[in-house]
Every structure is written in C-alpha cells, then in structure tokens.
Amino acid sequence: LFEQAQGIGLGLNVFVNVRMVVVKLASGGLWIYNPIAPTGECLQLLRELGAPVEAIVLGTTLYEHKIFFPSFARSFPQASLYAVPSQWAFPLDLPPFMLGFPLRTQWLRRDSDLWPGEFELELCVGGQLGANYRYVEATFFHCESRSLIVTDIVAHVDRIPPEVLSDVGLEQLGGGPEESVVLQILQAINYTGVRERLPEGAGARPSSDPRSRIALGWRRNAIFALYIVPDGLSVLDPDTTGAWSRIVGRLLVPPIV
C-alpha cells in the first residue's frame, strides 16, 4: 500500500490522503490500482519489489485519482492499462486521449475477466449528475488474500490523522480564525449563516496544546474531505454539533461520492 498527501492548495491546509494498491500477480508481475504521482521515491520503492509492472488500473472517475494515471503509465510503457469508462473533464469535457490517457488504455466492463482466479470485478455505476458527470468505480476482490479493494465507495475515518498528512497544516487548521485561512473565509462570507449560528465562544478559543490543535484540525479536515458542501458550523465546531461522532470509527459511503 502506497500513500501520498494531496492538498487543494490556496493556503487552506485541507488535505486528503490518496492510496495506491500493489498486488503481485501469479505471473510474477505487479498489478497497480489507482496510481499515485510517480515521484522518484515512489518509482524507487516499486523497483525494490523486484518485479515488473504488468498492469495499471484506474478504478474511478474522480479527478484526484485519475490525474496521475497518464504520467504513471508513461513511466511503464510495457504495462497493460485499464480504466473505468465515463471519464470526464471540467469545464471542457474533453475525450480521454486529450487528457493524456494513452491510446492503449482498455476500458473495463462488468463482464471483464482479466485475471481469472485472482480477481473478481464489480463495476459500480452511479447516477448522472449534471450534463457530463457520472461516478463510476471498479472494485476488486482479491481471491488469495480475501481482500476487497475499493477507491472511495467505502471509507473509514480514523480518530488519528494518517501519518502522511502534515502536522503543521493540521495544527493551523485546528487553530482560531486568526491562524486559519479556512475559518477566516467561512466567517467572512458568513458561510451557511455560520456567524449567526455559532454559539458564543465556540470554535474561537483554540487550545495551546499542539496535539489538541492537530486533532481538531484533522476533524475539520475530514469533514471538508467527505462532504461536497459541509455545514459551516460543523466545520468550526465538529464536536458540539456531533458532526465528528457521526463519521468517525465506522465504515461509510462518503457523501461526496
């Protein structure tokens, strides 16, 4: 399992951890699910596994996972490429080859049986959203390890943040409005009426303990990552509103999906 942090930038200190799954096939080659950025470190770690990359699979239509599929594929020109259908782009819905998808990419279907006896495939197709967007995810069951491999259709939120996320960024997000750009924006635009709804003192007195601030930053970050339009009060004060207790420590379908 390989993991990288991916942020939305703009100094907001909101991040998600994206993961790549690597399985050794019976043929001896490597099967890659949802490739991450092919950094020098990532490629070196793959080389240390001592096996060729045989297949690269893009299991979703979501941008944060497919963005590195083209560059990762170029790093392994001998590998077979597979992706879910209904890929899209915004604001211009360009065809996949114009987004960098190699022409040798094969599109997964429900009846695809590419690794018989090793993987079972289920193609999950969501409803249409807007003119072009449809969520599609390929989930795999690895027979030997009896492991279910998914992208975003099921998630588990831990109480502690993933190690790959920056403590510095989470600590800032867990601070007060004078330290967090996110909180400043929420209050400045009165997002979801947060100024009128915020109880006096709630979310305004950050702890001086760095670990407590990191923990609060993680709770705020997780709510931002899981919801398309989270309630402003739930972001500012995830404990009092109960927003955190409703998502932590359980399997759930992320609302953003």
Secondary structure, DSSP 8 states (H G I E B T S, - for coil): -EEEEEE--TT---EEEEEEEEEE-TTS-EEEES-----HHHHHHHHTTTS-EEEEEE-B--HHHHTTHHHHHHH-TTSEEEE-S----SSS---GGGGT--TT-EE--TT--SSTTTEEEEEEEEEEETTTEEEEEEEEEETTTTEEE-SSSSEEB-SS--TTS-HHHHHHHTS-TTT-HHHHHHHHTTGGGHHHHS-TTTTTS--S-HHHHHHHHHHHHHHHHH-SS--HHHHH-TTTTSTTTTTBTSEE--TT-
